[in-house]
Amino acid sequence: MSNSQTLKSSTKTSAKSTPKKTGAPAGKVLKQPATGPVAPKNPGHDHPFPRTEFLTTVARLRDTPGDAVAEVAFVGRSNAGKSSAINTLAGKTRLAYVSKTPGRTQHLNYFSVAPDRYFVDLPGYGFAKVPEDVRKQWDTLLGPYLQTREQLKGLVVIMDSRRPLTDMDWQMLEWFAPTGRPVHVLLSKADKLSRQEQTTMLRAVKADLADLGCPVSVQLFSSLKRTGVAEAASVLKHWLGLCDNVVESTSSDDAGSAPDATVAAIDVGRNDDE
């Protein structure tokens, strides 16, 4: 073997056997990978009322919490998604009981959201199957509560986005509007509609409620997909006095002009928000 061949062979062997440098340059310290729990990307976004707990069931107005400063009431046709909406906002699956039995909620169910602040789950409406004596009980409890309860800051009306503004919905809205308190409509189960159907329905309901006579806003909502949670939370927190931020409204007839047409809250009755 020639000297030149021997030199080449030794050079290759040396290159293969030389270990690669893996350490950091002198004077530099390698960063160690982070350990421990990772903070959520959007804390409080999916479940904005995580401290919500069931407090009591009220059958007479005199038994309502005496320390209440602010309350938000939830009402809607049975099976429209009222209980699911409350559960989604609180991030708890069995907080408000989801039932297929018409009229199961016959009293006012109070949920503590924060000290002196409450969600109030009202009896569902719209089923002829509900016994007449239960209807009378609703009239003596639900009516006086909605019209005279000073701590009530606003009413959330849940409607199935596929069948909004039923006759019973209209009766509730027209009956409550003279109180002058704001109404926020959640068009629930929005995930059942296509994007185009969502936009069309949102625009149609907004137009229908334009002359209701009280501050009213409308948004799409899905408990399954958790869309619309942040928008609803902004309204409710404002009513309850838990924050200063309010959902910005838009006067455009095109829901698609909002940042996200599927979850945008639209102020219907006035321009200064609800």
C-alpha positions as CSV (number, residue, x, y, z in Angstrom):
1,M,0.0,0.0,0.0
2,S,1.3,3.4,-0.9
3,N,2.0,6.2,1.6
4,S,-0.8,8.3,0.1
5,Q,-3.3,5.5,0.5
6,T,-2.3,4.9,4.0
7,L,-2.7,8.6,4.8
8,K,-6.3,8.7,3.4
9,S,-7.3,5.5,5.2
10,S,-6.1,6.9,8.6
11,T,-7.8,10.2,8.0
12,K,-11.2,8.5,7.4
13,T,-10.8,6.3,10.4
14,S,-10.0,9.3,12.6
15,A,-13.0,11.2,11.3
16,K,-15.4,8.4,12.1
17,S,-14.0,7.8,15.6
18,T,-13.9,11.4,16.7
19,P,-17.0,12.0,18.9
20,K,-19.2,15.0,18.1
21,K,-19.2,17.9,20.4
22,T,-22.6,18.1,22.2
23,G,-21.8,20.5,25.0
24,A,-22.5,24.2,25.1
25,P,-19.7,26.6,24.2
26,A,-17.6,27.8,27.1
27,G,-19.4,30.4,29.3
28,K,-22.9,29.4,28.1
29,V,-25.4,27.4,30.2
30,L,-27.9,25.1,28.4
31,K,-31.5,25.8,29.2
32,Q,-33.2,22.9,30.9
33,P,-36.6,21.8,29.7
34,A,-39.5,23.2,31.8
35,T,-41.0,20.7,34.3
36,G,-44.3,20.8,36.2
37,P,-47.8,21.7,35.1
38,V,-48.3,23.9,32.0
39,A,-50.7,26.8,32.4
40,P,-53.8,26.7,30.1
41,K,-53.6,28.9,27.1
42,N,-56.9,30.7,27.9
43,P,-57.6,30.3,31.6
44,G,-61.3,31.0,32.3
45,H,-62.3,31.1,28.7
46,D,-64.1,27.8,28.5
47,H,-65.5,27.9,32.0
48,P,-65.8,31.6,33.1
49,F,-67.7,30.8,36.3
50,P,-65.8,27.9,37.8
51,R,-66.8,28.6,41.4
52,T,-70.5,28.2,40.7
53,E,-72.2,25.9,43.2
54,F,-75.9,25.0,43.9
55,L,-77.2,27.0,46.8
56,T,-80.9,26.4,47.3
57,T,-84.4,25.9,45.8
58,V,-86.9,28.6,46.4
59,A,-90.7,28.0,46.4
60,R,-91.6,31.4,47.9
61,L,-90.2,34.8,47.1
62,R,-89.6,35.5,50.8
63,D,-87.1,32.6,50.9
64,T,-84.8,34.1,48.3
65,P,-81.2,34.8,49.5
66,G,-81.2,37.9,51.7
67,D,-77.6,38.8,50.9
68,A,-78.1,39.0,47.1
69,V,-76.6,42.0,45.4
70,A,-77.1,40.9,41.8
71,E,-78.9,38.0,40.0
72,V,-79.1,36.8,36.4
73,A,-82.1,34.6,35.6
74,F,-82.2,31.9,32.9
75,V,-85.4,31.0,31.2
76,G,-86.5,29.1,28.1
77,R,-88.7,26.5,26.6
78,S,-88.1,23.0,28.1
79,N,-85.3,21.1,26.2
80,A,-84.0,24.3,24.6
81,G,-80.7,23.8,26.3
82,K,-81.1,26.0,29.4
83,S,-79.5,23.6,31.9
84,S,-76.7,22.7,29.5
85,A,-75.9,26.4,29.1
86,I,-75.6,26.9,32.8
87,N,-73.5,23.8,33.1
88,T,-71.2,24.9,30.3
89,L,-70.7,28.4,31.8
90,A,-69.8,26.8,35.1
91,G,-67.7,24.0,33.6
92,K,-69.7,21.4,35.5
93,T,-71.7,18.6,34.0
94,R,-74.4,18.0,36.6
95,L,-74.8,21.4,38.2
96,A,-78.1,22.2,36.6
97,Y,-80.1,19.0,36.0
98,V,-80.8,18.2,32.4
99,S,-84.1,16.4,32.2
100,K,-86.4,15.2,29.5
101,T,-89.4,15.5,31.9
102,P,-91.5,18.6,31.1
103,G,-91.8,21.0,34.0
104,R,-89.3,19.3,36.2
105,T,-87.9,22.6,37.4
106,Q,-90.9,24.0,39.2
107,H,-89.2,26.4,41.6
108,L,-86.3,28.9,41.5
109,N,-83.0,27.2,41.7
110,Y,-80.2,29.4,43.0
111,F,-76.6,28.9,42.1
112,S,-73.9,30.9,43.9
113,V,-71.5,32.4,41.3
114,A,-69.5,34.7,43.6
115,P,-70.2,36.3,47.0
116,D,-73.7,37.9,46.8
117,R,-74.0,37.1,43.1
118,Y,-76.3,34.4,41.7
119,F,-77.6,32.5,38.7
120,V,-81.2,31.7,39.0
121,D,-82.6,28.8,36.9
122,L,-86.3,29.4,36.2
123,P,-89.0,26.9,35.3
124,G,-89.1,25.9,31.7
125,Y,-92.1,26.7,29.6
126,G,-93.9,25.6,26.5
127,F,-95.2,22.1,27.3
128,A,-99.0,21.4,27.4
129,K,-98.1,18.3,29.5
130,V,-97.4,20.4,32.6
131,P,-100.2,20.0,35.1
132,E,-102.5,23.0,35.6
133,D,-101.6,23.3,39.3
134,V,-97.9,23.5,38.4
135,R,-98.7,26.3,35.9
136,K,-100.6,28.2,38.6
137,Q,-97.6,27.8,40.9
138,W,-95.4,29.2,38.2
139,D,-97.7,32.2,37.9
140,T,-97.6,33.0,41.6
141,L,-93.8,32.6,41.8
142,L,-92.3,33.3,38.4
143,G,-94.4,36.4,37.6
144,P,-93.7,38.3,40.8
145,Y,-90.0,37.3,40.7
146,L,-89.4,38.6,37.2
147,Q,-91.4,41.8,37.7
148,T,-90.5,42.8,41.2
149,R,-87.2,41.3,42.2
150,E,-85.0,44.3,42.7
151,Q,-81.7,42.3,42.5
152,L,-82.5,40.9,39.1
153,K,-80.2,42.6,36.7
154,G,-81.0,40.8,33.4
155,L,-82.8,37.8,31.8
156,V,-81.1,35.2,29.6
157,V,-83.6,33.6,27.3
158,I,-82.4,30.3,25.7
159,M,-83.9,29.4,22.4
160,D,-83.1,26.4,20.1
161,S,-81.4,28.1,17.2
162,R,-83.3,25.7,14.8
163,R,-86.7,26.9,16.2
164,P,-86.3,30.3,17.8
165,L,-89.0,32.8,18.8
166,T,-91.8,30.3,19.4
167,D,-95.2,31.7,20.7
168,M,-94.1,31.0,24.2
169,D,-90.8,32.8,23.7
170,W,-92.7,35.9,22.4
171,Q,-95.1,35.8,25.4
172,M,-92.1,35.7,27.8
173,L,-90.2,38.5,26.0
174,E,-93.3,40.8,25.6
175,W,-94.3,40.2,29.2
176,F,-90.8,40.9,30.5
177,A,-89.9,43.9,28.3
178,P,-91.9,46.5,30.2
179,T,-89.6,46.0,33.2
180,G,-86.9,47.8,31.3
181,R,-84.3,45.2,32.3
182,P,-82.0,43.9,29.6
183,V,-82.5,40.6,27.8
184,H,-79.7,38.4,26.3
185,V,-80.8,35.7,23.9
186,L,-78.7,32.6,23.5
187,L,-79.5,30.7,20.3
188,S,-78.5,27.3,21.6
189,K,-77.4,24.2,19.7
190,A,-75.8,26.4,17.0
191,D,-73.5,23.5,16.1
192,K,-76.6,21.9,14.4
193,L,-76.6,24.7,11.8
194,S,-74.2,25.3,9.0
195,R,-72.2,28.5,9.0
196,Q,-74.5,30.1,6.5
197,E,-77.6,29.1,8.4
198,Q,-76.1,30.5,11.6
199,T,-75.5,33.9,10.0
200,T,-79.0,33.9,8.5
201,M,-80.7,32.9,11.7
202,L,-78.7,35.4,13.8
203,R,-79.6,38.2,11.5
204,A,-83.3,37.2,11.4
205,V,-83.7,37.0,15.1
206,K,-82.0,40.4,15.5
207,A,-84.4,42.0,13.1
208,D,-87.5,40.4,14.8
209,L,-86.5,41.7,18.2
210,A,-85.5,45.2,17.1
211,D,-88.7,46.7,18.3
212,L,-89.1,44.7,21.5
213,G,-88.8,47.9,23.6
214,C,-86.0,46.9,26.0
215,P,-82.3,46.4,25.7
216,V,-81.8,43.1,24.0
217,S,-78.8,41.3,22.4
218,V,-78.5,38.0,20.6
219,Q,-75.8,35.5,20.1
220,L,-75.2,32.0,18.9
221,F,-74.2,29.4,21.5
222,S,-73.3,25.8,21.6
223,S,-72.7,23.8,24.8
224,L,-71.3,20.9,22.8
225,K,-68.7,22.9,20.9
226,R,-68.4,25.6,23.7
227,T,-68.8,28.4,21.2
228,G,-70.1,31.7,22.4
229,V,-69.0,31.1,26.0
230,A,-66.7,34.1,26.2
231,E,-69.3,36.4,24.7
232,A,-72.1,35.2,27.0
233,A,-69.7,35.5,30.0
234,S,-68.9,39.1,29.2
235,V,-72.5,40.1,29.3
236,L,-73.3,38.1,32.5
237,K,-70.2,39.4,34.3
238,H,-71.2,43.0,33.4
239,W,-74.7,42.4,34.8
240,L,-73.4,40.9,38.0
241,G,-70.8,43.6,38.5
242,L,-67.9,41.2,38.3
243,C,-66.0,43.1,35.6
244,D,-66.0,46.3,33.6
245,N,-65.6,44.7,30.2
246,V,-68.7,44.5,27.9
247,V,-69.2,42.7,24.6
248,E,-68.8,45.2,21.9
249,S,-71.9,45.4,19.7
250,T,-72.3,45.9,16.0
251,S,-75.0,47.7,14.2
252,S,-74.3,45.8,10.9
253,D,-77.0,43.6,9.5
254,D,-74.4,41.2,8.3
255,A,-73.3,38.9,11.1
256,G,-70.3,38.0,9.1
257,S,-68.8,41.4,9.7
258,A,-68.2,40.5,13.3
259,P,-64.8,38.8,14.2
260,D,-66.6,35.5,14.5
261,A,-70.1,35.3,13.0
262,T,-70.9,32.1,14.8
263,V,-70.4,33.6,18.3
264,A,-70.8,37.3,17.9
265,A,-73.2,39.1,20.3
266,I,-75.3,41.7,18.5
267,D,-77.0,44.5,20.4
268,V,-80.5,44.9,19.0
269,G,-82.4,47.5,21.0
270,R,-79.8,50.2,21.5
271,N,-76.3,51.3,20.7
272,D,-74.9,51.8,24.2
273,D,-74.7,48.1,25.0
274,E,-76.6,46.0,27.4
